[in-house]
């Protein structure tokens, strides 16, 4: 006579606590132009407000390191590249349009 297996209820798993996402941002600029300075200032304000303590900004000056533009296919400056969390996103300009920047970074849903 074959053994009959008892059905057991699966225990619900405890959800793992989510780690806050860490954001890796690269801002490509060409020297200390007013537009580049404005882009960095705007980016810092947005990050402090929406990503407090969960971001790193790397500023790459293409006048000093022009070869760095090839890796991210930079065609205009200033350009912000979001590496993490994926997928990679790019925003061109001084980031003064807050709503457009938040949508571009996927920090705000499209309305």
Secondary structure by P-SEA (a helix, b strand, c coil): cbbbbbbbbcccccccccccbbbbbbbbbccccaaaaaaaaaaaaaaaacccccbbbbbbccccccccccccccccccbbbbcccccbbbbcccccaaaaaaaaacccccc
